[in-house]
C-alpha cells in the first residue's frame, strides 16, 4: 500500500454495507441550507427502526459521505464504526509550502472503548508505514468543535519497531490531550434566504 492508494475515487469495498450503522448521522456536522446539525447530536431525520426518513432527498454532505471502512479495503473489517467506535474518514491535506493537495485519513475515536477496537493499531500502523497522513480526530462535547492532530511523527518509532502497546499508548495520550483541549461551540451559518 502507498499514499497513492488514496488518490482518485477508490469506490466502495464489496460486501461492506452500512446496514444498521448510523454513526455518521450523529458524529458529522451538517451545515446545509436544508439541514443543520452539529456533531454529537443525532440527526432529527434518523428514526429508530426506519433509518433516514429523507434518504432520497438528503443534503449533499450526507449523499457524498462514505466512511473509510466502506472505501478503503486495507481498513480492517473489524473497524465498522458502530461496532468499533472508530470512524475513519478521508482527509484532504494541503502542503503549506507547495500548496499541493494530498489525501490522508482522519481517525475519530468516538469514545474510550475505541482504543480497544480490534484492528485499530494495525490499520493506523499500515497507514503510517505507507506515509499516508494520519490525523487523530477527537470530538468535543456534542455541539462543540473537535481537536485534531497529525500523528505520523509521534507514531513512527512504534510502527517501525512493531510495538503495538506503544502505538496504542500514544493514541491514548493524544486522545486525552485532545479531550482536554479547547472546544468552542459550533456556529452554523444561517440558511440562505
N, C-alpha and C positions, 0 to 999 in steps of 0.2 A: 504494500500500500504506500502511496505517496500523497503529498499535498495536492497533486493534480487530480486525485480521485474525487475532490470536492468541486472541481471546476465543471461548469455546464450543469445540466439537469440530469442527475443520476436516475431519475424515475423512482418508482416505488419497489421495495423488496417484495417479491412474490410471497404470498402467504401471511404477510403482516398486515392485518386489518385492525382498524380502531376498535370495532366491536363495542363493548361497554365502556371503553376508556374515554373519559371526557376531561382529562387533566388540562388540556389547552383551553377549555371553556371556563376554567377557574384561574389558571396561572398566567394567562396573557392579558395585557392591557389592550383593549379595543377602543380606538378613538376615531370612529367613523361617524359621518352625519346621522346615520340611522341607528347606531348602536354605540353607546359609550359605557365602558365598564373598566374600572381599574383592576390591576392584578390582585389576586387573592379573594375576589368575590365571584361567586357562582353567577354565570350569565342568566339573566331573567328568562331567556328563551330555552334554557336547558331544563326539561321537566322530567322528573323521575318516571322511569318506565317508558318514556316516549323519545328521549334524546332531544335534539334540537327541533323546536317547533317552527323555525323559519329556515330550515336547511336549504330549501330550494331558492330562497332569496337572501341568504346570509350575506353579510358585507364582504368586500374583497379580502380584508385581513383574515377572516375565517376561511374563506373559499381557497385562498392561496397557501395557507399554512399546512405543512406536513412536518411532523417531528422527525428528528434524526433516526429514531428507532424504525420508522417506516421507510426512510430514504437511504440509509447507509447500511449495507449488508455487514460491514465489519463491527457495527454496534451489536453487542451481544443480545441474543434472543431474550435473555432473562431481564433486559432493561426496559421492557414495556412500561411506560410511565405510571400507569395505575397500579402496577404490581411491584414496582421498584422504588417509587418516589423520586425517580431520576427522570428529568426531562432534558433531552438533548435537542438543541436547535442549531441549524446552520447559522453562521455568524459572519457577516462581511467585515473585513478589516481593510483599512486604507493606510498605506505607509505614509508617515509624516514627512519622510524625506523625499520619496519619489512620487507620491500620490497614486501609486499602483494599488489596484484592488486585488485582494485575495480572499479566499474563503477559509473559515475555521469553524470551530464548534463552540457553543456555549453549553456548559453542563450545569443545569439547575438542580440543586439538591433541595427538594421540596420540604424535607424535614430531616431530623437527625437519623431516622431509620435508613435514609438513602445511603449513608456511609457503609451500611452492611449489605447493600444490594449485590447480589451475585453478578459478577462480570463488570462491576464499576471500575475497579482498579485496572483490569486487563484492557478494557475499552479505552480508558484515558491513557494508559501506557502506550497502546498501539498508536494513538494519535500523536502523542509527544514524540515517539520514536520515528514517526513519519514526517516530523517537522510541520505538522498541522497545528496552527494556533489553537490553543485550548484556553477558554475563559471559564472561570468558576463564577457562576451567577447565583447569588444568594438573595432570595426575595425578602423584602422588608415586610412589616406587618401589612395586612390587607389594606389596599388603598394607598400605600406608600411606595416610594422608589426602591429599587434593588441595589445591591452592591455587586460590582463585577471587577474581576482582575484576571489578567493573563497569568497563567501558572506554569507555562512551559519551563522557564528557567528554574523555578523552585522545585519542579519535579524531575528534572533531567537526571540528576545523580541516582535517585531512587529507581528510575526507569532503566538506566544503564546497568545498575547493579542488580536489577530484578528484585528489589526489596519492596514487596507488596505492603508490608506493615508500615514502612517509612512513607510510601506514597499515600496510603490512607491516613496516616498521622498528619501529613502536610495538608491534605484536603480538609481534615477535621479542624486543624488550626486555622486555615484560611476561611472556612465556613464560620467559625466563631468570631473571627475578626470582621467578616462581612456582616454578621448579625449585629455586632456592636457598633458598626459604622453609622454614619449619619444617614437617616432615611427621611425624606421630605414627602409631604402629601403629593399625590399625583394630581395635576391640574389638567382637566380636559379642555380642549379647545372648543369654543362654542360652536354648535351646529351652524352651518351656513344658512342664511335666511333671507 
